[in-house]
Amino acid sequence: MNIPDISFQDYLEAKTEVDELALNFEVRRRLLSDIGKLAVSNRGPLRVLDLGTGTGAMVRRLVRDLGAVRSAGTALEICGIDLDSKLIETAGRLCSTDAFDEVRDDMDSGNVAVEFRVMSVEKALSEANSRELITAHALMDILPMAATCAAICRSLVPGALFYATINYNGLTRWYPQAQDAEFEGQLLAYYDRSMRRVRGDGSEQDGAASGGRLYEACSAAGLEVLAVGGSDWCVVPQVNFGGGSLRGGNSGAGSTPAYTAAEVRFLGWMLRTMYQEGRKEFASGPMDAWMSDRLHCLQQAKLALVVHNLDVLARRRPN
Ligand SMILES: C[S@@+](CC[C@H](N)C(=O)[O-])C[C@H]1O[C@@H](n2cnc3c(N)ncnc32)[C@H](O)[C@@H]1O
């Protein structure tokens, strides 16, 4: 049995393609509409902070999506921060490619300045009233929820926005049914439980329940929730009739179902993560049998994955 060997960095880049299809359209539409209004009322540049930026996927997305704000003459100052220096280095490199420069320089007004810094979330949120937009993508499940929401609220200027996306909300399912469906049920339940951790300082990370908890924690911290919507990952092999797949990407032409290259890496990472976590609780016999079964499905392009996430848009109450 070959356990897929995928680096965290490669997983994050593969995840970008899956996230792109998952992000909730209505929550994103509300963000773009409200940030446009904020840009009009705010005289200076829009100061944006992306927490736990990884390889900078959300920063690249913002530069692309905030084109209308820039066209209206508002400058953007975007800072992506992460504890991992290698990821920060990659984020900087991916943001300075020719293709990206073209998007960045496409509009004739409103400069965009992007920087990436090695920094903790806690430090990045230490300056009060300093941001018009804070984003957290696939991050809130690993942070102490209440304390982080309170710090985010303080860092935002009154009326400013918090956009938290891909917050896991406690449901993962593999298809088709596993050979040992009862065992997979136990594994999935353990996988969710394993994400909940109590940190050294006594604070908890909410893990599998983070999507719903975030909704509650925003209100408790003084953030008004403006929009909430599902952003489920749905990765299924798709038939490409030669005219291009619905998802774009490079899945093979023809009537045989296939994944894009990014989806293969994404599924491989998810199987590997679940296998490694499961080995902490279950004996190697049933774990190996489960993994072989699921890898076989992947090789046959029959494996599908659904993971339930929530996107949340909130704002600090205006004065
Ligand atoms: C699941 S990854 C998400 C990365 C990126 N937002 C994305 O979705 O592509 C979480 C990221 O948060 C970073 N991280 C975790 N705890 C952090 C902290 N306290 N301060 C700064 N970064 C942190 C990790 O290094 C990792 O890159």
The ligand as an ORCA input file, in Angstrom:
! r2SCAN-3c Opt
* xyz 0 1
  C      -5.178     25.063      7.261
  S      -3.920     26.210      6.905
  C      -4.786     27.385      5.890
  C      -3.853     28.184      5.018
  C      -4.539     29.128      4.030
  N      -5.395     30.093      4.696
  C      -5.335     28.340      3.011
  O      -6.448     27.943      3.282
  O      -4.795     28.072      1.934
  C      -3.735     27.099      8.417
  C      -2.529     28.038      8.394
  O      -2.511     28.823      9.595
  C      -1.184     28.936     10.070
  N      -1.292     29.179     11.521
  C      -1.780     28.340     12.464
  N      -1.773     28.922     13.678
  C      -1.275     30.175     13.499
  C      -1.012     31.277     14.370
  N      -1.290     31.214     15.680
  N      -0.484     32.401     13.833
  C      -0.216     32.491     12.497
  N      -0.444     31.479     11.621
  C      -0.962     30.334     12.113
  C      -0.518     27.623      9.697
  O       0.889     27.765      9.593
  C      -1.181     27.329      8.330
  O      -0.437     27.841      7.263
*
